[in-house]
Amino acid sequence: MAKGGRAKKKMALPPGGPLQGKRLGEVRRSLLPEAVASEERVCWRFSHVDHDGRWGFDRMDTVTLCEVLTKLAACESMTLNELRTTRRFFTEYRDLSRLCRDAVVRLDELGFGDRTEIQRLEFTGKQRLYGFLVGNVFNVLWWDPEHEVYPSRLKHT
């Protein structure tokens, strides 16, 4: 009995009854992976998106934006190691001297001039999404629809 002689009111269970055969720790673990960065599921952060530069998201049409977000959502089920094994889709560049001049200048203007690597997600055709990987978090920076940021150097051309 609660204070004042009244019985405590029981909390009602949500529709569908109690969780049967499930431990909340396992549910949490599936939503929030373990702390080992290489085994964590990939997630996205958009706080560093360059809205004012040449490769801003404001130049992306609505259909393309929906396609990009759908592809990013599909990647969230992957661990960082799984994403790395999809070489054509995910690439890490450690030689930023090969970035186009405008990208190097823009990185400096944004306060990222001291970065030593940048990551890229390849979409269809020339389309690329650039950012910085910190742990399992891909910090989105640029949308490059024409493959200008880190141009390919094809042999014999």
Phi and psi in radians as a Rosetta constraint file:
Dihedral C 1 N 2 CA 2 C 2 CIRCULARHARMONIC -1.468 0.35
Dihedral N 2 CA 2 C 2 N 3 CIRCULARHARMONIC 3.010 0.35
Dihedral C 2 N 3 CA 3 C 3 CIRCULARHARMONIC -0.962 0.35
Dihedral N 3 CA 3 C 3 N 4 CIRCULARHARMONIC 2.363 0.35
Dihedral C 3 N 4 CA 4 C 4 CIRCULARHARMONIC 1.581 0.35
Dihedral N 4 CA 4 C 4 N 5 CIRCULARHARMONIC 0.116 0.35
Dihedral C 4 N 5 CA 5 C 5 CIRCULARHARMONIC 1.458 0.35
Dihedral N 5 CA 5 C 5 N 6 CIRCULARHARMONIC 0.075 0.35
Dihedral C 5 N 6 CA 6 C 6 CIRCULARHARMONIC -1.637 0.35
Dihedral N 6 CA 6 C 6 N 7 CIRCULARHARMONIC 2.573 0.35
Dihedral C 6 N 7 CA 7 C 7 CIRCULARHARMONIC -1.326 0.35
Dihedral N 7 CA 7 C 7 N 8 CIRCULARHARMONIC 2.495 0.35
Dihedral C 7 N 8 CA 8 C 8 CIRCULARHARMONIC -1.165 0.35
Dihedral N 8 CA 8 C 8 N 9 CIRCULARHARMONIC 2.401 0.35
Dihedral C 8 N 9 CA 9 C 9 CIRCULARHARMONIC -1.386 0.35
Dihedral N 9 CA 9 C 9 N 10 CIRCULARHARMONIC 2.253 0.35
Dihedral C 9 N 10 CA 10 C 10 CIRCULARHARMONIC -1.360 0.35
Dihedral N 10 CA 10 C 10 N 11 CIRCULARHARMONIC 2.500 0.35
Dihedral C 10 N 11 CA 11 C 11 CIRCULARHARMONIC -1.333 0.35
Dihedral N 11 CA 11 C 11 N 12 CIRCULARHARMONIC 2.381 0.35
Dihedral C 11 N 12 CA 12 C 12 CIRCULARHARMONIC -1.307 0.35
Dihedral N 12 CA 12 C 12 N 13 CIRCULARHARMONIC 2.500 0.35
Dihedral C 12 N 13 CA 13 C 13 CIRCULARHARMONIC -1.359 0.35
Dihedral N 13 CA 13 C 13 N 14 CIRCULARHARMONIC 2.587 0.35
Dihedral C 13 N 14 CA 14 C 14 CIRCULARHARMONIC -1.127 0.35
Dihedral N 14 CA 14 C 14 N 15 CIRCULARHARMONIC 2.770 0.35
Dihedral C 14 N 15 CA 15 C 15 CIRCULARHARMONIC -0.949 0.35
Dihedral N 15 CA 15 C 15 N 16 CIRCULARHARMONIC 2.457 0.35
Dihedral C 15 N 16 CA 16 C 16 CIRCULARHARMONIC 1.761 0.35
Dihedral N 16 CA 16 C 16 N 17 CIRCULARHARMONIC -0.115 0.35
Dihedral C 16 N 17 CA 17 C 17 CIRCULARHARMONIC 1.372 0.35
Dihedral N 17 CA 17 C 17 N 18 CIRCULARHARMONIC -3.048 0.35
Dihedral C 17 N 18 CA 18 C 18 CIRCULARHARMONIC -1.256 0.35
Dihedral N 18 CA 18 C 18 N 19 CIRCULARHARMONIC 2.773 0.35
Dihedral C 18 N 19 CA 19 C 19 CIRCULARHARMONIC -1.168 0.35
Dihedral N 19 CA 19 C 19 N 20 CIRCULARHARMONIC 2.157 0.35
Dihedral C 19 N 20 CA 20 C 20 CIRCULARHARMONIC -1.860 0.35
Dihedral N 20 CA 20 C 20 N 21 CIRCULARHARMONIC 2.224 0.35
Dihedral C 20 N 21 CA 21 C 21 CIRCULARHARMONIC 1.254 0.35
Dihedral N 21 CA 21 C 21 N 22 CIRCULARHARMONIC 0.197 0.35
Dihedral C 21 N 22 CA 22 C 22 CIRCULARHARMONIC -2.082 0.35
Dihedral N 22 CA 22 C 22 N 23 CIRCULARHARMONIC 2.465 0.35
Dihedral C 22 N 23 CA 23 C 23 CIRCULARHARMONIC -1.851 0.35
Dihedral N 23 CA 23 C 23 N 24 CIRCULARHARMONIC 2.343 0.35
Dihedral C 23 N 24 CA 24 C 24 CIRCULARHARMONIC -1.034 0.35
Dihedral N 24 CA 24 C 24 N 25 CIRCULARHARMONIC -0.566 0.35
Dihedral C 24 N 25 CA 25 C 25 CIRCULARHARMONIC -1.044 0.35
Dihedral N 25 CA 25 C 25 N 26 CIRCULARHARMONIC -0.671 0.35
Dihedral C 25 N 26 CA 26 C 26 CIRCULARHARMONIC -1.214 0.35
Dihedral N 26 CA 26 C 26 N 27 CIRCULARHARMONIC -0.663 0.35
Dihedral C 26 N 27 CA 27 C 27 CIRCULARHARMONIC -1.105 0.35
Dihedral N 27 CA 27 C 27 N 28 CIRCULARHARMONIC -0.823 0.35
Dihedral C 27 N 28 CA 28 C 28 CIRCULARHARMONIC -1.074 0.35
Dihedral N 28 CA 28 C 28 N 29 CIRCULARHARMONIC -0.710 0.35
Dihedral C 28 N 29 CA 29 C 29 CIRCULARHARMONIC -1.107 0.35
Dihedral N 29 CA 29 C 29 N 30 CIRCULARHARMONIC -0.636 0.35
Dihedral C 29 N 30 CA 30 C 30 CIRCULARHARMONIC -1.255 0.35
Dihedral N 30 CA 30 C 30 N 31 CIRCULARHARMONIC -0.470 0.35
Dihedral C 30 N 31 CA 31 C 31 CIRCULARHARMONIC -1.528 0.35
Dihedral N 31 CA 31 C 31 N 32 CIRCULARHARMONIC -0.602 0.35
Dihedral C 31 N 32 CA 32 C 32 CIRCULARHARMONIC -2.162 0.35
Dihedral N 32 CA 32 C 32 N 33 CIRCULARHARMONIC 1.678 0.35
Dihedral C 32 N 33 CA 33 C 33 CIRCULARHARMONIC -1.037 0.35
Dihedral N 33 CA 33 C 33 N 34 CIRCULARHARMONIC 2.928 0.35
Dihedral C 33 N 34 CA 34 C 34 CIRCULARHARMONIC -1.027 0.35
Dihedral N 34 CA 34 C 34 N 35 CIRCULARHARMONIC 3.002 0.35
Dihedral C 34 N 35 CA 35 C 35 CIRCULARHARMONIC -1.440 0.35
Dihedral N 35 CA 35 C 35 N 36 CIRCULARHARMONIC -0.046 0.35
Dihedral C 35 N 36 CA 36 C 36 CIRCULARHARMONIC -1.372 0.35
Dihedral N 36 CA 36 C 36 N 37 CIRCULARHARMONIC 1.948 0.35
Dihedral C 36 N 37 CA 37 C 37 CIRCULARHARMONIC -0.970 0.35
Dihedral N 37 CA 37 C 37 N 38 CIRCULARHARMONIC -0.696 0.35
Dihedral C 37 N 38 CA 38 C 38 CIRCULARHARMONIC -1.230 0.35
Dihedral N 38 CA 38 C 38 N 39 CIRCULARHARMONIC -0.262 0.35
Dihedral C 38 N 39 CA 39 C 39 CIRCULARHARMONIC -1.872 0.35
Dihedral N 39 CA 39 C 39 N 40 CIRCULARHARMONIC 0.000 0.35
Dihedral C 39 N 40 CA 40 C 40 CIRCULARHARMONIC -1.391 0.35
Dihedral N 40 CA 40 C 40 N 41 CIRCULARHARMONIC 2.637 0.35
Dihedral C 40 N 41 CA 41 C 41 CIRCULARHARMONIC -1.240 0.35
Dihedral N 41 CA 41 C 41 N 42 CIRCULARHARMONIC 2.553 0.35
Dihedral C 41 N 42 CA 42 C 42 CIRCULARHARMONIC -1.272 0.35
Dihedral N 42 CA 42 C 42 N 43 CIRCULARHARMONIC 2.476 0.35
Dihedral C 42 N 43 CA 43 C 43 CIRCULARHARMONIC -2.432 0.35
Dihedral N 43 CA 43 C 43 N 44 CIRCULARHARMONIC 3.000 0.35
Dihedral C 43 N 44 CA 44 C 44 CIRCULARHARMONIC -2.148 0.35
Dihedral N 44 CA 44 C 44 N 45 CIRCULARHARMONIC 2.550 0.35
Dihedral C 44 N 45 CA 45 C 45 CIRCULARHARMONIC -2.279 0.35
Dihedral N 45 CA 45 C 45 N 46 CIRCULARHARMONIC 2.340 0.35
Dihedral C 45 N 46 CA 46 C 46 CIRCULARHARMONIC -1.979 0.35
Dihedral N 46 CA 46 C 46 N 47 CIRCULARHARMONIC 0.201 0.35
Dihedral C 46 N 47 CA 47 C 47 CIRCULARHARMONIC -1.245 0.35
Dihedral N 47 CA 47 C 47 N 48 CIRCULARHARMONIC -0.275 0.35
Dihedral C 47 N 48 CA 48 C 48 CIRCULARHARMONIC -1.844 0.35
Dihedral N 48 CA 48 C 48 N 49 CIRCULARHARMONIC 0.168 0.35
Dihedral C 48 N 49 CA 49 C 49 CIRCULARHARMONIC -1.012 0.35
Dihedral N 49 CA 49 C 49 N 50 CIRCULARHARMONIC 2.304 0.35
Dihedral C 49 N 50 CA 50 C 50 CIRCULARHARMONIC -1.474 0.35
Dihedral N 50 CA 50 C 50 N 51 CIRCULARHARMONIC 1.670 0.35
Dihedral C 50 N 51 CA 51 C 51 CIRCULARHARMONIC -1.377 0.35
Dihedral N 51 CA 51 C 51 N 52 CIRCULARHARMONIC -0.419 0.35
Dihedral C 51 N 52 CA 52 C 52 CIRCULARHARMONIC -1.736 0.35
Dihedral N 52 CA 52 C 52 N 53 CIRCULARHARMONIC -0.149 0.35
Dihedral C 52 N 53 CA 53 C 53 CIRCULARHARMONIC -1.544 0.35
Dihedral N 53 CA 53 C 53 N 54 CIRCULARHARMONIC -3.100 0.35
Dihedral C 53 N 54 CA 54 C 54 CIRCULARHARMONIC -1.105 0.35
Dihedral N 54 CA 54 C 54 N 55 CIRCULARHARMONIC -0.474 0.35
Dihedral C 54 N 55 CA 55 C 55 CIRCULARHARMONIC -1.990 0.35
Dihedral N 55 CA 55 C 55 N 56 CIRCULARHARMONIC 0.666 0.35
Dihedral C 55 N 56 CA 56 C 56 CIRCULARHARMONIC -1.327 0.35
Dihedral N 56 CA 56 C 56 N 57 CIRCULARHARMONIC 2.765 0.35
Dihedral C 56 N 57 CA 57 C 57 CIRCULARHARMONIC -1.224 0.35
Dihedral N 57 CA 57 C 57 N 58 CIRCULARHARMONIC -0.314 0.35
Dihedral C 57 N 58 CA 58 C 58 CIRCULARHARMONIC -1.160 0.35
Dihedral N 58 CA 58 C 58 N 59 CIRCULARHARMONIC -0.258 0.35
Dihedral C 58 N 59 CA 59 C 59 CIRCULARHARMONIC -1.573 0.35
Dihedral N 59 CA 59 C 59 N 60 CIRCULARHARMONIC -0.028 0.35
Dihedral C 59 N 60 CA 60 C 60 CIRCULARHARMONIC -1.566 0.35
Dihedral N 60 CA 60 C 60 N 61 CIRCULARHARMONIC 2.287 0.35
Dihedral C 60 N 61 CA 61 C 61 CIRCULARHARMONIC -1.309 0.35
Dihedral N 61 CA 61 C 61 N 62 CIRCULARHARMONIC 2.858 0.35
Dihedral C 61 N 62 CA 62 C 62 CIRCULARHARMONIC -1.062 0.35
Dihedral N 62 CA 62 C 62 N 63 CIRCULARHARMONIC -0.728 0.35
Dihedral C 62 N 63 CA 63 C 63 CIRCULARHARMONIC -1.105 0.35
Dihedral N 63 CA 63 C 63 N 64 CIRCULARHARMONIC -0.786 0.35
Dihedral C 63 N 64 CA 64 C 64 CIRCULARHARMONIC -1.125 0.35
Dihedral N 64 CA 64 C 64 N 65 CIRCULARHARMONIC -0.738 0.35
Dihedral C 64 N 65 CA 65 C 65 CIRCULARHARMONIC -1.030 0.35
Dihedral N 65 CA 65 C 65 N 66 CIRCULARHARMONIC -0.774 0.35
Dihedral C 65 N 66 CA 66 C 66 CIRCULARHARMONIC -1.084 0.35
Dihedral N 66 CA 66 C 66 N 67 CIRCULARHARMONIC -0.707 0.35
Dihedral C 66 N 67 CA 67 C 67 CIRCULARHARMONIC -1.128 0.35
Dihedral N 67 CA 67 C 67 N 68 CIRCULARHARMONIC -0.737 0.35
Dihedral C 67 N 68 CA 68 C 68 CIRCULARHARMONIC -1.113 0.35
Dihedral N 68 CA 68 C 68 N 69 CIRCULARHARMONIC -0.813 0.35
Dihedral C 68 N 69 CA 69 C 69 CIRCULARHARMONIC -1.125 0.35
Dihedral N 69 CA 69 C 69 N 70 CIRCULARHARMONIC -0.633 0.35
Dihedral C 69 N 70 CA 70 C 70 CIRCULARHARMONIC -1.118 0.35
Dihedral N 70 CA 70 C 70 N 71 CIRCULARHARMONIC -0.747 0.35
Dihedral C 70 N 71 CA 71 C 71 CIRCULARHARMONIC -1.171 0.35
Dihedral N 71 CA 71 C 71 N 72 CIRCULARHARMONIC -0.693 0.35
Dihedral C 71 N 72 CA 72 C 72 CIRCULARHARMONIC -1.120 0.35
Dihedral N 72 CA 72 C 72 N 73 CIRCULARHARMONIC -0.718 0.35
Dihedral C 72 N 73 CA 73 C 73 CIRCULARHARMONIC -1.079 0.35
Dihedral N 73 CA 73 C 73 N 74 CIRCULARHARMONIC -0.678 0.35
Dihedral C 73 N 74 CA 74 C 74 CIRCULARHARMONIC -1.139 0.35
Dihedral N 74 CA 74 C 74 N 75 CIRCULARHARMONIC -0.575 0.35
Dihedral C 74 N 75 CA 75 C 75 CIRCULARHARMONIC -1.268 0.35
Dihedral N 75 CA 75 C 75 N 76 CIRCULARHARMONIC -0.352 0.35
Dihedral C 75 N 76 CA 76 C 76 CIRCULARHARMONIC -1.127 0.35
Dihedral N 76 CA 76 C 76 N 77 CIRCULARHARMONIC -0.287 0.35
Dihedral C 76 N 77 CA 77 C 77 CIRCULARHARMONIC -1.471 0.35
Dihedral N 77 CA 77 C 77 N 78 CIRCULARHARMONIC -0.105 0.35
Dihedral C 77 N 78 CA 78 C 78 CIRCULARHARMONIC -1.663 0.35
Dihedral N 78 CA 78 C 78 N 79 CIRCULARHARMONIC 2.578 0.35
Dihedral C 78 N 79 CA 79 C 79 CIRCULARHARMONIC -1.407 0.35
Dihedral N 79 CA 79 C 79 N 80 CIRCULARHARMONIC 2.929 0.35
Dihedral C 79 N 80 CA 80 C 80 CIRCULARHARMONIC -1.074 0.35
Dihedral N 80 CA 80 C 80 N 81 CIRCULARHARMONIC -0.700 0.35
Dihedral C 80 N 81 CA 81 C 81 CIRCULARHARMONIC -1.099 0.35
Dihedral N 81 CA 81 C 81 N 82 CIRCULARHARMONIC -0.712 0.35
Dihedral C 81 N 82 CA 82 C 82 CIRCULARHARMONIC -1.115 0.35
Dihedral N 82 CA 82 C 82 N 83 CIRCULARHARMONIC -0.712 0.35
Dihedral C 82 N 83 CA 83 C 83 CIRCULARHARMONIC -1.135 0.35
Dihedral N 83 CA 83 C 83 N 84 CIRCULARHARMONIC -0.685 0.35
Dihedral C 83 N 84 CA 84 C 84 CIRCULARHARMONIC -1.138 0.35
Dihedral N 84 CA 84 C 84 N 85 CIRCULARHARMONIC -0.508 0.35
Dihedral C 84 N 85 CA 85 C 85 CIRCULARHARMONIC -1.372 0.35
Dihedral N 85 CA 85 C 85 N 86 CIRCULARHARMONIC -0.183 0.35
Dihedral C 85 N 86 CA 86 C 86 CIRCULARHARMONIC -1.597 0.35
Dihedral N 86 CA 86 C 86 N 87 CIRCULARHARMONIC 1.165 0.35
Dihedral C 86 N 87 CA 87 C 87 CIRCULARHARMONIC -0.788 0.35
Dihedral N 87 CA 87 C 87 N 88 CIRCULARHARMONIC -0.845 0.35
Dihedral C 87 N 88 CA 88 C 88 CIRCULARHARMONIC -1.133 0.35
Dihedral N 88 CA 88 C 88 N 89 CIRCULARHARMONIC -0.561 0.35
Dihedral C 88 N 89 CA 89 C 89 CIRCULARHARMONIC -1.418 0.35
Dihedral N 89 CA 89 C 89 N 90 CIRCULARHARMONIC -0.753 0.35
Dihedral C 89 N 90 CA 90 C 90 CIRCULARHARMONIC -2.061 0.35
Dihedral N 90 CA 90 C 90 N 91 CIRCULARHARMONIC 2.219 0.35
Dihedral C 90 N 91 CA 91 C 91 CIRCULARHARMONIC -2.379 0.35
Dihedral N 91 CA 91 C 91 N 92 CIRCULARHARMONIC 2.470 0.35
Dihedral C 91 N 92 CA 92 C 92 CIRCULARHARMONIC -1.928 0.35
Dihedral N 92 CA 92 C 92 N 93 CIRCULARHARMONIC 2.226 0.35
Dihedral C 92 N 93 CA 93 C 93 CIRCULARHARMONIC -1.889 0.35
Dihedral N 93 CA 93 C 93 N 94 CIRCULARHARMONIC 2.164 0.35
Dihedral C 93 N 94 CA 94 C 94 CIRCULARHARMONIC -1.889 0.35
Dihedral N 94 CA 94 C 94 N 95 CIRCULARHARMONIC 0.046 0.35
Dihedral C 94 N 95 CA 95 C 95 CIRCULARHARMONIC -2.036 0.35
Dihedral N 95 CA 95 C 95 N 96 CIRCULARHARMONIC 1.487 0.35
Dihedral C 95 N 96 CA 96 C 96 CIRCULARHARMONIC -1.311 0.35
Dihedral N 96 CA 96 C 96 N 97 CIRCULARHARMONIC -0.104 0.35
Dihedral C 96 N 97 CA 97 C 97 CIRCULARHARMONIC -1.181 0.35
Dihedral N 97 CA 97 C 97 N 98 CIRCULARHARMONIC -0.319 0.35
Dihedral C 97 N 98 CA 98 C 98 CIRCULARHARMONIC -1.507 0.35
Dihedral N 98 CA 98 C 98 N 99 CIRCULARHARMONIC -0.078 0.35
Dihedral C 98 N 99 CA 99 C 99 CIRCULARHARMONIC -1.123 0.35
Dihedral N 99 CA 99 C 99 N 100 CIRCULARHARMONIC 2.648 0.35
Dihedral C 99 N 100 CA 100 C 100 CIRCULARHARMONIC -1.126 0.35
Dihedral N 100 CA 100 C 100 N 101 CIRCULARHARMONIC 2.709 0.35
Dihedral C 100 N 101 CA 101 C 101 CIRCULARHARMONIC -0.972 0.35
Dihedral N 101 CA 101 C 101 N 102 CIRCULARHARMONIC -0.760 0.35
Dihedral C 101 N 102 CA 102 C 102 CIRCULARHARMONIC -1.057 0.35
Dihedral N 102 CA 102 C 102 N 103 CIRCULARHARMONIC -0.628 0.35
Dihedral C 102 N 103 CA 103 C 103 CIRCULARHARMONIC -1.201 0.35
Dihedral N 103 CA 103 C 103 N 104 CIRCULARHARMONIC -0.714 0.35
Dihedral C 103 N 104 CA 104 C 104 CIRCULARHARMONIC -1.098 0.35
Dihedral N 104 CA 104 C 104 N 105 CIRCULARHARMONIC -0.801 0.35
Dihedral C 104 N 105 CA 105 C 105 CIRCULARHARMONIC -1.087 0.35
Dihedral N 105 CA 105 C 105 N 106 CIRCULARHARMONIC -0.772 0.35
Dihedral C 105 N 106 CA 106 C 106 CIRCULARHARMONIC -1.149 0.35
Dihedral N 106 CA 106 C 106 N 107 CIRCULARHARMONIC -0.681 0.35
Dihedral C 106 N 107 CA 107 C 107 CIRCULARHARMONIC -1.010 0.35
Dihedral N 107 CA 107 C 107 N 108 CIRCULARHARMONIC -0.742 0.35
Dihedral C 107 N 108 CA 108 C 108 CIRCULARHARMONIC -1.142 0.35
Dihedral N 108 CA 108 C 108 N 109 CIRCULARHARMONIC -0.755 0.35
Dihedral C 108 N 109 CA 109 C 109 CIRCULARHARMONIC -1.069 0.35
Dihedral N 109 CA 109 C 109 N 110 CIRCULARHARMONIC -0.590 0.35
Dihedral C 109 N 110 CA 110 C 110 CIRCULARHARMONIC -1.454 0.35
Dihedral N 110 CA 110 C 110 N 111 CIRCULARHARMONIC -0.088 0.35
Dihedral C 110 N 111 CA 111 C 111 CIRCULARHARMONIC 1.547 0.35
Dihedral N 111 CA 111 C 111 N 112 CIRCULARHARMONIC 0.268 0.35
Dihedral C 111 N 112 CA 112 C 112 CIRCULARHARMONIC -1.918 0.35
Dihedral N 112 CA 112 C 112 N 113 CIRCULARHARMONIC 0.353 0.35
Dihedral C 112 N 113 CA 113 C 113 CIRCULARHARMONIC -1.102 0.35
Dihedral N 113 CA 113 C 113 N 114 CIRCULARHARMONIC -0.330 0.35
Dihedral C 113 N 114 CA 114 C 114 CIRCULARHARMONIC -1.606 0.35
Dihedral N 114 CA 114 C 114 N 115 CIRCULARHARMONIC 0.043 0.35
Dihedral C 114 N 115 CA 115 C 115 CIRCULARHARMONIC -1.135 0.35
Dihedral N 115 CA 115 C 115 N 116 CIRCULARHARMONIC 2.511 0.35
Dihedral C 115 N 116 CA 116 C 116 CIRCULARHARMONIC -1.914 0.35
Dihedral N 116 CA 116 C 116 N 117 CIRCULARHARMONIC -0.129 0.35
Dihedral C 116 N 117 CA 117 C 117 CIRCULARHARMONIC -2.671 0.35
Dihedral N 117 CA 117 C 117 N 118 CIRCULARHARMONIC 2.784 0.35
Dihedral C 117 N 118 CA 118 C 118 CIRCULARHARMONIC -2.495 0.35
Dihedral N 118 CA 118 C 118 N 119 CIRCULARHARMONIC 2.600 0.35
Dihedral C 118 N 119 CA 119 C 119 CIRCULARHARMONIC -1.962 0.35
Dihedral N 119 CA 119 C 119 N 120 CIRCULARHARMONIC 2.734 0.35
Dihedral C 119 N 120 CA 120 C 120 CIRCULARHARMONIC -2.389 0.35
Dihedral N 120 CA 120 C 120 N 121 CIRCULARHARMONIC 2.412 0.35
Dihedral C 120 N 121 CA 121 C 121 CIRCULARHARMONIC -1.939 0.35
Dihedral N 121 CA 121 C 121 N 122 CIRCULARHARMONIC 2.204 0.35
Dihedral C 121 N 122 CA 122 C 122 CIRCULARHARMONIC -1.654 0.35
Dihedral N 122 CA 122 C 122 N 123 CIRCULARHARMONIC 2.293 0.35
Dihedral C 122 N 123 CA 123 C 123 CIRCULARHARMONIC -1.862 0.35
Dihedral N 123 CA 123 C 123 N 124 CIRCULARHARMONIC -2.631 0.35
Dihedral C 123 N 124 CA 124 C 124 CIRCULARHARMONIC -1.330 0.35
Dihedral N 124 CA 124 C 124 N 125 CIRCULARHARMONIC 2.581 0.35
Dihedral C 124 N 125 CA 125 C 125 CIRCULARHARMONIC 0.984 0.35
Dihedral N 125 CA 125 C 125 N 126 CIRCULARHARMONIC -2.153 0.35
Dihedral C 125 N 126 CA 126 C 126 CIRCULARHARMONIC -1.538 0.35
Dihedral N 126 CA 126 C 126 N 127 CIRCULARHARMONIC -0.191 0.35
Dihedral C 126 N 127 CA 127 C 127 CIRCULARHARMONIC -1.158 0.35
Dihedral N 127 CA 127 C 127 N 128 CIRCULARHARMONIC 2.286 0.35
Dihedral C 127 N 128 CA 128 C 128 CIRCULARHARMONIC -2.385 0.35
Dihedral N 128 CA 128 C 128 N 129 CIRCULARHARMONIC 2.593 0.35
Dihedral C 128 N 129 CA 129 C 129 CIRCULARHARMONIC -2.077 0.35
Dihedral N 129 CA 129 C 129 N 130 CIRCULARHARMONIC 2.157 0.35
Dihedral C 129 N 130 CA 130 C 130 CIRCULARHARMONIC -1.920 0.35
Dihedral N 130 CA 130 C 130 N 131 CIRCULARHARMONIC 2.606 0.35
Dihedral C 130 N 131 CA 131 C 131 CIRCULARHARMONIC -3.052 0.35
Dihedral N 131 CA 131 C 131 N 132 CIRCULARHARMONIC -2.971 0.35
Dihedral C 131 N 132 CA 132 C 132 CIRCULARHARMONIC -2.071 0.35
Dihedral N 132 CA 132 C 132 N 133 CIRCULARHARMONIC 2.331 0.35
Dihedral C 132 N 133 CA 133 C 133 CIRCULARHARMONIC -1.649 0.35
Dihedral N 133 CA 133 C 133 N 134 CIRCULARHARMONIC 2.149 0.35
Dihedral C 133 N 134 CA 134 C 134 CIRCULARHARMONIC -2.186 0.35
Dihedral N 134 CA 134 C 134 N 135 CIRCULARHARMONIC 1.856 0.35
Dihedral C 134 N 135 CA 135 C 135 CIRCULARHARMONIC 1.149 0.35
Dihedral N 135 CA 135 C 135 N 136 CIRCULARHARMONIC -2.133 0.35
Dihedral C 135 N 136 CA 136 C 136 CIRCULARHARMONIC -1.797 0.35
Dihedral N 136 CA 136 C 136 N 137 CIRCULARHARMONIC 0.158 0.35
Dihedral C 136 N 137 CA 137 C 137 CIRCULARHARMONIC -1.763 0.35
Dihedral N 137 CA 137 C 137 N 138 CIRCULARHARMONIC 2.114 0.35
Dihedral C 137 N 138 CA 138 C 138 CIRCULARHARMONIC -1.602 0.35
Dihedral N 138 CA 138 C 138 N 139 CIRCULARHARMONIC 1.931 0.35
Dihedral C 138 N 139 CA 139 C 139 CIRCULARHARMONIC -1.510 0.35
Dihedral N 139 CA 139 C 139 N 140 CIRCULARHARMONIC 1.809 0.35
Dihedral C 139 N 140 CA 140 C 140 CIRCULARHARMONIC -1.192 0.35
Dihedral N 140 CA 140 C 140 N 141 CIRCULARHARMONIC 2.336 0.35
Dihedral C 140 N 141 CA 141 C 141 CIRCULARHARMONIC -2.092 0.35
Dihedral N 141 CA 141 C 141 N 142 CIRCULARHARMONIC -0.985 0.35
Dihedral C 141 N 142 CA 142 C 142 CIRCULARHARMONIC -2.302 0.35
Dihedral N 142 CA 142 C 142 N 143 CIRCULARHARMONIC 2.585 0.35
Dihedral C 142 N 143 CA 143 C 143 CIRCULARHARMONIC -1.869 0.35
Dihedral N 143 CA 143 C 143 N 144 CIRCULARHARMONIC 2.070 0.35
Dihedral C 143 N 144 CA 144 C 144 CIRCULARHARMONIC -2.057 0.35
Dihedral N 144 CA 144 C 144 N 145 CIRCULARHARMONIC 1.555 0.35
Dihedral C 144 N 145 CA 145 C 145 CIRCULARHARMONIC -1.287 0.35
Dihedral N 145 CA 145 C 145 N 146 CIRCULARHARMONIC -0.294 0.35
Dihedral C 145 N 146 CA 146 C 146 CIRCULARHARMONIC -1.961 0.35
Dihedral N 146 CA 146 C 146 N 147 CIRCULARHARMONIC 0.187 0.35
Dihedral C 146 N 147 CA 147 C 147 CIRCULARHARMONIC 1.011 0.35
Dihedral N 147 CA 147 C 147 N 148 CIRCULARHARMONIC 0.865 0.35
Dihedral C 147 N 148 CA 148 C 148 CIRCULARHARMONIC -1.741 0.35
Dihedral N 148 CA 148 C 148 N 149 CIRCULARHARMONIC -0.515 0.35
Dihedral C 148 N 149 CA 149 C 149 CIRCULARHARMONIC -1.092 0.35
Dihedral N 149 CA 149 C 149 N 150 CIRCULARHARMONIC -0.858 0.35
Dihedral C 149 N 150 CA 150 C 150 CIRCULARHARMONIC -2.249 0.35
Dihedral N 150 CA 150 C 150 N 151 CIRCULARHARMONIC 1.341 0.35
Dihedral C 150 N 151 CA 151 C 151 CIRCULARHARMONIC -1.125 0.35
Dihedral N 151 CA 151 C 151 N 152 CIRCULARHARMONIC 2.548 0.35
Dihedral C 151 N 152 CA 152 C 152 CIRCULARHARMONIC -1.272 0.35
Dihedral N 152 CA 152 C 152 N 153 CIRCULARHARMONIC 2.568 0.35
Dihedral C 152 N 153 CA 153 C 153 CIRCULARHARMONIC -1.966 0.35
Dihedral N 153 CA 153 C 153 N 154 CIRCULARHARMONIC 1.607 0.35
Dihedral C 153 N 154 CA 154 C 154 CIRCULARHARMONIC -1.299 0.35
Dihedral N 154 CA 154 C 154 N 155 CIRCULARHARMONIC 2.479 0.35
Dihedral C 154 N 155 CA 155 C 155 CIRCULARHARMONIC -1.232 0.35
Dihedral N 155 CA 155 C 155 N 156 CIRCULARHARMONIC 2.548 0.35
Dihedral C 155 N 156 CA 156 C 156 CIRCULARHARMONIC 1.128 0.35
Dihedral N 156 CA 156 C 156 N 157 CIRCULARHARMONIC 0.536 0.35
